[in-house]
Amino acid sequence: MRFVLIWGLSMLLTPFITRMFGQVATRAPKVSVLEETLVEFGGRYSSELIRSFGETVGDLVLPSK
């Protein structure tokens, strides 16, 4: 059950987080460290962030025995 909760949250929220970081990156100065960091967060780290959030919610909703 926890796996399903984590997977569902990841699938639902990752596109929104990726798009949000992409929009903020377009407002950053071109060819800057800030722009590159935001693009990197939008791509790779957003899914990891959502997975961690899902695990936390899973522990709160369905605690381990």
C-alpha positions in Angstrom: 0.0 0.0 0.0 2.8 2.4 0.8 4.5 1.7 -2.5 1.3 2.6 -4.3 1.0 5.8 -2.4 4.6 6.8 -3.1 4.3 5.8 -6.8 1.0 7.7 -7.2 2.3 10.9 -5.6 5.5 10.7 -7.7 3.5 10.3 -10.9 1.1 13.1 -10.1 3.4 15.7 -8.8 6.7 15.3 -10.8 5.4 16.9 -14.0 4.2 20.0 -12.1 7.5 20.4 -10.2 9.5 20.0 -13.4 7.4 22.6 -15.2 7.7 25.0 -12.2 11.5 24.8 -12.2 11.5 25.2 -16.0 9.4 28.3 -15.8 11.6 29.8 -13.1 14.7 28.9 -15.1 13.4 30.9 -18.1 13.3 34.0 -15.9 16.9 33.5 -14.7 19.8 35.2 -16.5 20.9 33.2 -19.5 24.0 31.0 -19.2 24.2 31.5 -15.5 24.8 29.1 -12.6 21.2 29.8 -11.4 19.7 28.8 -14.7 21.7 25.6 -14.9 20.8 24.7 -11.3 17.1 25.3 -11.8 17.2 23.1 -15.0 19.0 20.4 -13.1 16.5 20.5 -10.2 13.7 20.4 -12.7 15.0 17.3 -14.4 16.6 15.0 -12.0 16.0 16.1 -8.4 12.3 16.8 -8.6 11.5 13.1 -8.8 13.7 12.4 -5.9 12.1 15.2 -3.9 8.6 13.8 -4.6 9.7 10.3 -3.7 11.0 11.5 -0.4 7.8 13.4 0.3 5.8 10.2 -0.6 7.8 8.1 1.8 7.2 10.7 4.6 3.5 10.7 3.9 3.5 6.9 3.7 5.1 6.7 7.1 2.6 9.1 8.6 -0.5 7.5 7.0 0.7 3.8 7.1 3.3 3.5 9.9 5.6 0.5 9.9 5.1 -2.1 12.5 
